């Protein structure tokens, strides 16, 4: 019995190390995507693309590890919630990485071949939106690793900021297209990237919800989150 418990704990420790490695890799990917886009850096874009297979393999390894833990040890209570949370979080992380890859592809393929003008980025609050998305990922990761659901409210609060910027995006981009007809293609790709950022915010929020499930044993998905809102 004790040997089984020791093996279960070892498997959970390895799972923790693997998910934390994936978290840091995905955060790095998305941070690099911001830099690659703002500087139109094709080398950095290619670096992001080259990491895609590694992150996908991390996702598959986490799924397999979780399945093995559930099948071999039938974990209970917090160990069960942790394993289930990791299964969901690895999927959220993989999708965040996919959005980083999508941005990198725009640069690598020459679709976006010059940096955006600062005044355009300022009007649509693009830099603020990107920084907020990265911050949400960082906060969600910190919250999960440190089992700190107090940080979850920061993620939900920043999601409000992201949604507010997103709601104004369509009208602002439309106005910029009308004013700068020669830049319509570039502006439409900017619009596409901002939609990706909004989705990344939702994925970070999903990670935060899984943290609440694991730590507090509460399911808050599709429910009011008053306790966790700033």
C-alpha positions as a printed NumPy array, in Angstrom:
array([[  0.   ,   0.   ,   0.   ],
       [  2.758,   2.433,   1.002],
       [  4.689,   1.583,  -2.177],
       [  1.624,   2.443,  -4.264],
       [  1.261,   5.76 ,  -2.434],
       [  4.94 ,   6.526,  -2.962],
       [  4.651,   5.721,  -6.668],
       [  1.563,   7.887,  -6.948],
       [  3.34 ,  10.805,  -5.285],
       [  6.358,  10.364,  -7.551],
       [  4.103,  10.379, -10.604],
       [  2.363,  13.531,  -9.365],
       [  5.707,  15.228,  -8.702],
       [  6.837,  14.422, -12.24 ],
       [  3.516,  15.708, -13.573],
       [  3.987,  18.954, -11.665],
       [  7.464,  19.432, -13.125],
       [  6.228,  18.759, -16.647],
       [  3.239,  21.107, -16.507],
       [  5.361,  23.888, -15.028],
       [  7.884,  23.414, -17.841],
       [  5.103,  23.677, -20.421],
       [  3.694,  26.767, -18.72 ],
       [  7.018,  28.597, -18.857],
       [  7.629,  27.518, -22.464],
       [  4.228,  28.797, -23.604],
       [  4.643,  32.076, -21.733],
       [  8.026,  32.528, -23.42 ],
       [  6.469,  31.729, -26.818],
       [  3.781,  34.355, -26.433],
       [  6.198,  36.986, -25.115],
       [  8.439,  36.347, -28.127],
       [  5.416,  36.706, -30.419],
       [  4.898,  40.233, -29.1  ],
       [  8.517,  41.175, -29.735],
       [  8.57 ,  39.517, -33.16 ],
       [  5.475,  41.398, -34.247],
       [  6.452,  44.828, -32.947],
       [  9.91 ,  44.57 , -34.561],
       [  8.847,  42.481, -37.564],
       [ 11.619,  40.082, -36.571],
       [ 11.61 ,  37.064, -38.913],
       [ 14.375,  35.297, -36.972],
       [ 12.361,  35.426, -33.774],
       [  9.257,  34.334, -35.672],
       [ 11.127,  31.273, -36.943],
       [ 12.278,  30.523, -33.401],
       [  8.638,  30.477, -32.299],
       [  7.686,  28.176, -35.169],
       [ 10.541,  25.787, -34.388],
       [  9.22 ,  25.347, -30.832],
       [  5.745,  24.294, -31.945],
       [  6.499,  20.555, -32.154],
       [  8.165,  20.576, -28.732],
       [  5.15 ,  22.224, -27.095],
       [  2.774,  19.831, -28.849],
       [  4.823,  16.899, -27.531],
       [  4.655,  18.382, -24.02 ],
       [  0.866,  18.483, -24.332],
       [  0.726,  14.842, -25.421],
       [  3.094,  13.766, -22.642],
       [  0.972,  15.515, -20.024],
       [ -2.18 ,  13.85 , -21.329],
       [ -0.523,  10.436, -21.175],
       [  0.836,  11.071, -17.674],
       [ -2.591,  12.13 , -16.422],
       [ -4.232,   9.095, -17.988],
       [ -1.659,   6.798, -16.363],
       [ -2.145,   8.386, -12.937],
       [ -5.923,   8.013, -13.19 ],
       [ -5.674,   4.408, -14.405],
       [ -2.943,   3.168, -12.077],
       [ -3.601,   4.975,  -8.808],
       [ -7.247,   6.133,  -8.806],
       [ -6.222,   9.334,  -6.969],
       [ -8.598,  10.922,  -4.48 ],
       [ -9.467,  14.431,  -3.314],
       [ -6.858,  17.077,  -4.183],
       [ -4.686,  14.638,  -6.147],
       [ -7.629,  13.774,  -8.374],
       [ -8.541,  17.442,  -8.848],
       [ -4.921,  18.29 ,  -9.619],
       [ -4.664,  15.592, -12.277],
       [ -7.956,  16.631, -13.876],
       [ -6.927,  20.294, -13.784],
       [ -3.623,  19.557, -15.502],
       [ -5.423,  17.702, -18.297],
       [ -7.506,  20.788, -18.986],
       [ -4.685,  23.296, -18.487],
       [ -2.35 ,  21.527, -20.917],
       [ -5.017,  21.943, -23.604],
       [ -5.396,  25.656, -22.797],
       [ -1.626,  26.128, -22.941],
       [ -1.376,  24.336, -26.29 ],
       [ -4.03 ,  26.655, -27.738],
       [ -2.208,  29.734, -26.422],
       [  0.945,  28.472, -28.11 ],
       [ -1.039,  27.99 , -31.328],
       [ -1.985,  31.673, -31.265],
       [  1.679,  32.608, -30.819],
       [  2.479,  30.441, -33.84 ],
       [ -0.313,  32.096, -35.826],
       [  1.2  ,  35.524, -35.174],
       [  4.685,  34.273, -36.022],
       [  3.428,  32.864, -39.334],
       [  2.181,  36.298, -40.404],
       [  5.739,  37.562, -40.024],
       [  7.625,  34.528, -41.303],
       [  5.496,  34.334, -44.459],
       [  5.908,  38.052, -45.157],
       [  2.209,  38.801, -44.702],
       [  3.248,  41.466, -42.208],
       [  6.511,  42.757, -43.645],
       [  6.991,  46.023, -41.784],
       [  6.347,  47.22 , -38.219],
       [  3.058,  48.955, -37.498],
       [  3.175,  52.688, -36.956],
       [  3.084,  53.69 , -33.306],
       [  0.125,  56.04 , -33.752],
       [ -1.989,  53.199, -35.197],
       [ -1.063,  50.859, -32.355],
       [ -1.834,  53.576, -29.835],
       [ -5.272,  54.325, -31.289],
       [ -6.414,  50.735, -31.001],
       [ -4.581,  50.203, -27.68 ],
       [ -2.747,  47.266, -29.215],
       [  0.305,  47.306, -26.953],
       [ -1.901,  47.565, -23.859],
       [ -3.96 ,  44.625, -25.087],
       [ -0.886,  42.478, -25.77 ],
       [  0.699,  43.332, -22.411],
       [ -2.568,  42.561, -20.641],
       [ -2.831,  39.159, -22.339],
       [  0.747,  38.263, -21.397],
       [  0.144,  39.44 , -17.849],
       [ -2.991,  37.285, -17.615],
       [ -1.038,  34.205, -18.699],
       [  1.692,  34.999, -16.179],
       [ -0.801,  35.537, -13.348],
       [ -2.714,  32.348, -14.197],
       [  0.521,  30.352, -14.157],
       [  1.66 ,  31.898, -10.861],
       [ -1.725,  31.229,  -9.288],
       [ -1.686,  27.561, -10.256],
       [  1.93 ,  26.846,  -9.329],
       [  1.58 ,  28.576,  -5.948],
       [ -1.983,  27.346,  -5.309],
       [ -2.982,  30.962,  -4.713],
       [ -6.578,  31.668,  -5.69 ],
       [ -6.227,  35.279,  -4.547],
       [ -4.291,  35.88 ,  -7.778],
       [ -7.228,  34.528,  -9.782],
       [ -9.105,  37.793,  -9.26 ],
       [ -6.303,  39.633, -11.063],
       [ -6.822,  37.395, -14.085],
       [-10.564,  38.033, -14.126],
       [-10.038,  41.764, -13.589],
       [ -7.597,  42.022, -16.478],
       [-10.008,  40.084, -18.661],
       [-12.44 ,  42.983, -18.226],
       [ -9.771,  45.33 , -19.605],
       [ -9.13 ,  42.994, -22.529],
       [-12.839,  42.751, -23.345],
       [-13.266,  46.516, -23.163],
       [-10.472,  47.069, -25.686],
       [-11.81 ,  44.267, -27.89 ],
       [-15.302,  45.789, -28.055],
       [-13.871,  48.979, -29.553],
       [-11.606,  47.198, -32.037],
       [-14.046,  46.764, -34.949],
       [-15.057,  50.43 , -35.117],
       [-11.506,  51.699, -34.65 ],
       [-10.032,  49.42 , -37.337],
       [-12.88 ,  50.301, -39.722],
       [-12.191,  54.016, -39.219],
       [ -8.451,  53.498, -39.779],
       [ -9.136,  51.524, -42.983],
       [-11.289,  54.36 , -44.273],
       [ -8.605,  56.895, -43.449],
       [ -5.706,  54.763, -44.752],
       [ -7.03 ,  52.755, -47.749],
       [ -3.505,  51.719, -48.757],
       [ -3.073,  49.987, -45.405],
       [ -6.32 ,  48.033, -45.347],
       [ -4.604,  44.621, -45.631],
       [ -2.145,  45.438, -42.847],
       [ -4.963,  46.741, -40.644],
       [ -7.1  ,  43.659, -41.208],
       [ -4.252,  41.452, -40.013],
       [ -3.914,  43.711, -36.987],
       [ -7.619,  43.127, -36.339],
       [ -7.034,  39.366, -36.644],
       [ -4.197,  39.49 , -34.111],
       [ -6.301,  41.461, -31.647],
       [ -8.985,  38.792, -31.891],
       [ -6.309,  36.224, -31.077],
       [ -5.346,  38.254, -28.006],
       [ -8.947,  38.292, -26.824],
       [ -9.113,  34.51 , -27.157],
       [ -5.802,  34.136, -25.307],
       [ -7.335,  36.105, -22.453],
       [-10.204,  33.61 , -22.343],
       [ -7.713,  30.716, -22.264],
       [ -5.804,  32.321, -19.377],
       [ -9.115,  32.74 , -17.579],
       [ -9.84 ,  29.032, -18.137],
       [ -6.527,  28.186, -16.458],
       [ -7.513,  30.399, -13.518],
       [-10.847,  28.575, -13.248],
       [ -9.016,  25.237, -13.128],
       [ -6.875,  26.6  , -10.286],
       [-10.021,  27.377,  -8.288],
       [-11.299,  23.861,  -9.022],
       [ -8.041,  22.277,  -7.866],
       [ -7.349,  24.442,  -4.797],
       [-10.834,  25.304,  -3.533],
       [-12.746,  22.322,  -4.946],
       [-15.193,  24.691,  -6.603],
       [-16.406,  24.733, -10.182],
       [-16.923,  28.347, -11.275],
       [-17.108,  27.834, -15.037],
       [-20.336,  29.367, -16.407],
       [-21.118,  30.729, -12.932],
       [-20.885,  34.154, -11.308],
       [-17.421,  34.653,  -9.868],
       [-18.093,  37.351,  -7.259],
       [-15.655,  35.912,  -4.715],
       [-12.863,  35.929,  -7.264],
       [-13.605,  39.257,  -8.924],
       [-11.619,  42.392,  -7.942]])
